[in-house]
């Protein structure tokens, strides 16, 4: 790959290599081009999410982190909402766990994918997208991410946290997944 430099990097004298998109179509599937450390990070985050989802008695902090994964369907009817959650929560958890398992098949150490050939079929890529988005939702809850534009001081504090950098990295990765699925 030939490195390109941006105007910003030329101004400051340090050439910056632009890498290819981390997710792209390749034949009938998709290549997810993550370094070993990046893949290990995603696998570790999936393991942490798996632990949250399967905790037999989550404490109140853990329940709060999962709120965005199980949104309220009946906001004006507590009884209907309780019934919906009773009927659907286990199925939703199983769906999320199954998606994470598909991702582990490709990304986990010792899996068939190595640094340069992590091939996903469309079903695995959708599972990857669902899993990455679930992690983002939990991180967003931790960070207090909202759609409210009047929270500038919170945003400044948030932007300096490692969790925020992780959140933006996963958002960037998810964006490339969506672009890859949308092309072709």
C-alpha positions as CSV (number, residue, x, y, z in Angstrom):
1,X,0.0,0.0,0.0
2,X,1.4,3.4,-0.9
3,X,1.1,5.9,1.9
4,X,-0.6,9.2,1.2
5,X,-0.2,12.3,3.3
6,X,-2.9,14.7,4.3
7,X,-2.5,18.5,4.1
8,X,-2.4,18.6,7.9
9,X,0.4,16.1,8.1
10,X,2.4,18.0,5.4
11,X,2.0,21.2,7.4
12,X,3.5,19.6,10.5
13,X,6.2,17.6,8.6
14,X,5.0,14.2,9.7
15,X,3.7,12.0,6.9
16,X,0.7,10.0,7.9
17,X,-0.2,6.8,6.2
18,X,-3.9,6.3,5.3
19,X,-4.8,2.7,5.5
20,X,-7.5,1.0,3.5
21,X,-11.0,0.8,4.8
22,X,-11.0,-1.6,7.7
23,X,-14.0,-3.4,6.2
24,X,-14.5,-4.0,2.5
25,X,-16.1,-6.4,0.1
26,X,-14.1,-9.2,-1.3
27,X,-15.7,-11.6,-3.7
28,X,-18.8,-13.1,-2.0
29,X,-17.8,-11.9,1.5
30,X,-16.1,-9.2,3.5
31,X,-12.7,-8.7,4.8
32,X,-12.3,-7.1,8.2
33,X,-8.8,-5.8,8.3
34,X,-8.0,-5.4,12.0
35,X,-4.6,-5.8,13.6
36,X,-4.2,-8.5,16.1
37,X,-4.4,-6.0,19.0
38,X,-7.6,-4.5,17.6
39,X,-9.2,-7.9,17.1
40,X,-8.2,-8.9,20.7
41,X,-9.8,-5.7,22.0
42,X,-13.1,-6.4,20.2
43,X,-13.0,-10.0,21.5
44,X,-12.3,-8.8,25.1
45,X,-15.2,-6.3,24.8
46,X,-17.5,-9.0,23.6
47,X,-16.5,-11.2,26.5
48,X,-17.3,-8.3,28.9
49,X,-20.6,-7.8,27.3
50,X,-21.3,-11.5,27.4
51,X,-20.7,-11.4,31.1
52,X,-23.0,-8.5,31.6
53,X,-25.8,-10.2,29.6
54,X,-25.5,-13.6,31.4
55,X,-25.1,-12.3,34.9
56,X,-27.5,-14.3,37.0
57,X,-28.1,-11.4,39.4
58,X,-26.9,-8.1,37.9
59,X,-26.5,-5.2,40.3
60,X,-28.2,-2.0,39.6
61,X,-25.2,-0.5,37.9
62,X,-25.0,-3.5,35.5
63,X,-28.8,-3.2,34.8
64,X,-28.4,0.5,34.0
65,X,-25.6,-0.3,31.5
66,X,-27.9,-2.7,29.6
67,X,-30.9,-0.3,29.3
68,X,-30.2,0.7,25.7
69,X,-29.9,-2.9,24.7
70,X,-33.5,-3.6,25.8
71,X,-35.4,-0.4,25.1
72,X,-38.8,0.3,26.5
73,X,-41.5,-0.7,24.0
74,X,-44.6,0.4,26.0
75,X,-43.5,3.6,27.8
76,X,-47.1,4.4,28.9
77,X,-48.1,1.0,30.1
78,X,-45.9,-0.5,32.9
79,X,-47.9,-3.8,32.9
80,X,-47.6,-4.3,29.1
81,X,-43.9,-3.4,29.3
82,X,-43.2,-5.9,32.1
83,X,-45.0,-8.6,30.0
84,X,-43.0,-7.7,26.9
85,X,-39.7,-7.8,28.8
86,X,-40.7,-11.1,30.4
87,X,-41.6,-12.7,27.1
88,X,-38.8,-11.2,24.9
89,X,-35.7,-10.5,27.0
90,X,-34.4,-14.1,27.0
91,X,-34.8,-14.3,23.3
92,X,-33.1,-11.0,22.8
93,X,-30.2,-12.1,25.0
94,X,-29.8,-15.3,23.1
95,X,-29.8,-13.4,19.8
96,X,-27.0,-11.2,21.0
97,X,-25.0,-14.1,22.4
98,X,-25.4,-16.0,19.1
99,X,-24.2,-12.9,17.2
100,X,-21.1,-12.7,19.5
101,X,-20.4,-16.4,18.9
102,X,-20.3,-15.8,15.1
103,X,-17.9,-13.0,15.6
104,X,-15.7,-15.1,17.8
105,X,-15.5,-17.7,15.1
106,X,-13.5,-15.3,13.0
107,X,-11.8,-12.9,15.4
108,X,-10.9,-15.0,18.5
109,X,-7.3,-16.2,18.8
110,X,-6.9,-19.6,17.2
111,X,-9.9,-19.0,14.9
112,X,-9.7,-19.5,11.1
113,X,-9.0,-15.8,10.5
114,X,-5.5,-14.4,10.8
115,X,-4.5,-10.8,10.7
116,X,-4.6,-10.6,6.9
117,X,-7.5,-12.9,6.0
118,X,-10.4,-12.4,8.4
119,X,-13.2,-13.2,6.0
120,X,-16.8,-12.8,7.0
121,X,-19.8,-13.9,5.1
122,X,-22.8,-11.5,5.1
123,X,-24.4,-13.2,8.1
124,X,-21.2,-12.9,10.1
125,X,-20.7,-9.3,9.1
126,X,-24.3,-8.5,10.3
127,X,-23.5,-10.3,13.6
128,X,-20.3,-8.3,13.8
129,X,-22.3,-5.1,13.3
130,X,-24.9,-6.0,15.9
131,X,-22.2,-6.9,18.4
132,X,-20.1,-3.8,17.9
133,X,-23.3,-1.7,18.1
134,X,-24.3,-3.4,21.4
135,X,-20.9,-2.5,22.9
136,X,-21.3,1.1,21.6
137,X,-24.7,1.3,23.3
138,X,-23.3,0.1,26.6
139,X,-20.3,2.6,26.3
140,X,-22.8,5.4,25.4
141,X,-24.8,4.6,28.5
142,X,-21.6,4.7,30.6
143,X,-20.6,8.0,29.0
144,X,-24.0,9.6,29.2
145,X,-24.2,10.1,25.4
146,X,-27.3,11.9,24.5
147,X,-28.8,13.8,21.5
148,X,-29.0,16.9,23.6
149,X,-26.8,19.6,22.0
150,X,-26.8,21.7,25.2
151,X,-24.3,19.4,27.1
152,X,-21.1,21.0,26.0
153,X,-19.3,20.7,29.3
154,X,-20.2,17.0,29.6
155,X,-18.9,16.4,26.0
156,X,-15.6,18.1,26.9
157,X,-15.2,15.8,29.9
158,X,-16.4,12.8,27.9
159,X,-13.9,13.4,25.0
160,X,-10.9,13.1,27.3
161,X,-11.9,9.6,28.6
162,X,-10.5,6.4,27.2
163,X,-14.1,5.1,27.0
164,X,-15.0,7.9,24.6
165,X,-12.1,7.1,22.4
166,X,-13.2,3.5,22.3
167,X,-16.8,4.6,21.6
168,X,-15.6,6.7,18.6
169,X,-13.3,3.9,17.3
170,X,-16.2,1.5,17.4
171,X,-18.5,4.0,15.7
172,X,-15.9,4.5,13.0
173,X,-15.6,0.7,12.5
174,X,-19.4,0.3,12.4
175,X,-19.6,3.1,9.8
176,X,-17.2,1.2,7.6
177,X,-19.3,-2.0,8.0
178,X,-22.4,-0.2,6.9
179,X,-20.5,1.3,3.9
180,X,-19.2,-2.2,2.9
181,X,-22.7,-3.8,3.1
182,X,-24.2,-0.9,1.2
183,X,-21.8,-1.2,-1.8
184,X,-22.0,-3.8,-4.5
